[in-house]
Amino acid sequence: MRMIDLIDKKKDGKVLTKQEIEFIIDGYTKGSIPDYQMSAFLMVVYFKGMNREEISNLTLAYVNSGDKVDLSAIEGIKVDKHSSGGVGDKISLIVIPLVAATGIPVAKMSGRGLGHTGGTIDKLESIEGFKTELDSDTFISNINKYKMAIVGQTANLTPGDKKTYALRDVTGSVDSTPLIASSIMSKKIASGADAIVLDVKVGSGAFMKSLDKARDLAETMVEIGKSLNRKTIAVITNMDQPLGHEVGNANEVREAIKVLKGKGAEDETTVALTIASYMTILGGAFKDFDSAYRSLNNIIKSGKAIEKLKEFIKIQGGNCDIVDNPEKLPNAKYNIEIMAKEKGYISAIKADSIGVAAMLLGAGRKTKEDKIDFAAGITIVKKYGEKVKKDDVICVLHTNMENCTEAKIMAESAFKINKDKPEDIKYIYDVIK
């Protein structure tokens, strides 16, 4: 078997076999297939696409390229969730304790942020003492005893995907549904969960900018899950504006606490309860969405959810005092107000611009080696559809940097104000089962 022949085969629009796909991923992971041939293959896939069987086989090849997490010692149906990335997306911080409070085991592996999208691991590490590196015995023990645990992704989980993704990033082949779907699902399959809920973001702050593309990605990933015997549901959610009011690591922890106390913003509360509802349905706690949503809302109102968050922080070595005293989380030295330049209604908040501005303030990474300032971030004071007067504060920048001119310009440009009130927006677009 030769790589050039497989490139030509795909270039002619033919279907690759399972063995051929395994040959490509195994060879590239081990170094026998060079970057220039893999680049050519990825670009052919970008233009010619793959059928569902090919995508499933590509996913499995990524899974088999490295370690696989064995969760068989955990009792019950293990549930995980994944977000395709957004701005102000602290949903994992909310749903882990919320779902665990119903008795469904949540086994979560998460990554760090890069660019304008934040990472769950970074957010949790803004809590003093919180450990995201657990040995396997502790991880499994915590899930069996407390129904929840989170760890950072292992270095050798899906190395074939990691190596391929790095190449896609510099060859213009990132925006390909087969490559995105196989990349996301390979990590979830290798992580060992029995059931997966996918939060597929769409809008200015998301990877998928159009609803049609987001739906295609969601349907593809659900089909992959089904073909590999994983219960999978995808929820398509709005990312045309930052989720909730807070962007940045410690800021988002503060806001997650508010949601679990029943005081969260409407958009993030709706999305969190929706994702959590489908997680509990797949885990077997509830039979239908309405009863799941209602019960989870009651768990928040009862105070059980916030107590579960305290427990979650404590069992992973963190200071759970921050739940009752959020001011103990990192705070920035400078808090810079951005004012409205005219009166009217907020008609748009470009989430990607807010994400980049937060990164420039120190909340994110330009490269993997960059260090994060946990205190940095942005508070969205005025959300989409809200009325403003000239010189009203629309957002506040939090930073320890003395010079943040570029971030200020970026944040100001994210807000659009019109004289007419805009139409209401949906928080949930679709659910793919």
C-alpha positions, 0 to 999 in steps of 0.5 A, a space after each residue: 500500500 502506498 500513500 500516493 495511491 490513496 491520495 489519488 484514489 480519494 482525489 477521484 472521489 472513491 471510498 477508502 476502506 477501513 484498512 486504507 484509513 488505518 494505514 494512513 493514520 498509523 503511518 502519519 502518527 509513527 512518522 513513515 508518512 511525511 507532512 507533505 503527503 498528509 497535507 495533500 490528503 487532508 486537502 483532498 478530503 476537504 474538497 471531496 469529503 467522506 461518507 459516514 462509514 469513512 468518517 467512522 473509520 477515521 474516528 476509530 483510527 484516531 482512537 486506536 492511535 494511542 491510549 484508551 481510558 478504561 472506565 469499566 470499574 465505574 458503576 452505571 452509565 458514564 456520561 460526558 459532554 463536549 462543546 465545540 467551543 465558544 466565548 463565555 462557555 462555562 457550561 461544563 462547570 455547571 452541568 458536572 455537579 448538576 448532573 452528578 446531583 441526580 446520581 448519574 456518573 459524569 466522567 469528564 476529560 477536558 482541555 485548555 483554551 487556545 485563541 479566543 475560546 476558553 478551556 474548562 481546565 484553565 477555568 477550574 485552575 483559577 480556584 486555589 488548590 484545584 487539581 486537574 491531574 488525577 491518577 486513574 484510581 482517584 479519578 474512578 474512585 471519585 466518580 463511584 463515590 461522588 458521581 463526578 470527576 474531571 481531568 486534563 486530557 492525557 498526553 497520549 490520547 488520540 495522538 494521530 488526531 493531535 498530529 493531524 490537527 496541528 497540520 490542518 491548522 497550518 494548511 487551510 484544511 480546518 473547516 472540513 466536517 469529516 475532519 472536525 467530526 472525527 477529531 471531536 468524536 475520537 477524543 470522546 470515544 477514547 475517553 471511555 464514556 458510554 453516552 455523549 451530549 454534544 453542544 454544537 455552537 453556531 454563530 460569530 463566536 463559534 467555529 461553525 458560522 452557519 446553522 446549516 453547517 452546524 447541523 451537518 456537523 451535529 448529524 455527522 457526530 451523532 451518526 459516528 457515535 451510533 456506529 461506534 455504540 455510543 449513545 449520542 445527542 447533539 444540541 445546537 446552541 447560539 453563540 452569536 453573543 458571549 454566553 452569560 455576562 462573564 468571559 475569562 477564567 475566574 469570572 466564569 467560575 463566579 458566574 457558574 456559581 450564580 447559575 447553580 444558586 439560581 441567579 444566572 443569566 437566562 441564556 446560559 441557564 437555559 443552555 445548561 439545563 438543556 445540556 444537563 437534561 439530555 445527559 440525565 436522559 442518556 444516563 437513565 435518570 429521566 425518560 423525557 426532556 420536560 421532566 428532566 428539565 423541571 427536576 434539574 431546575 428544582 435541584 438548583 432551587 433546593 440548594 442541592 446543586 450548589 452544595 454539589 459544586 462545593 463537594 466537587 471543588 473539595 474532592 479535587 483539592 480546591 478551596 470550596 470557600 470561594 462558593 460562598 465568598 467568590 471575592 476570594 477568586 483572583 481579581 484584576 488590578 484594573 477595571 476599565 469601563 466601555 461606554 455606549 457612544 449613542 442611545 438605542 438597543 444592543 443589536 449585536 455583540 460579536 462574540 469572537 471579538 469579545 473573545 479576542 479582546 479577553 485573550 489580549 487582556 491576558 485571559 487566553 493564549 496566543 500560543 500553547 506556551 503562553 501563561 494565563 492571567 486567571 483574573 483577566 476577562 470581560 464583564 458584559 453589562 448590556 446583552 443583546 436586545 437591551 436598551 442603552 443611553 449614551 455613556 451607559 456602561 456596556 462592558 468592563 475589561 478586567 486586566 493586570 496590564 497597564 496598556 490594553 488599548 488594542 483590547 479596548 478597541 476590539 471590545 468597543 467594536 464588538 457592540 452594535 447599537 441600533 435605534 430599533 429593538 431587534 427581534 428575540 433570538 433563540 438560545 437552542 436551535 435544534 436537537 439531533 438524536 
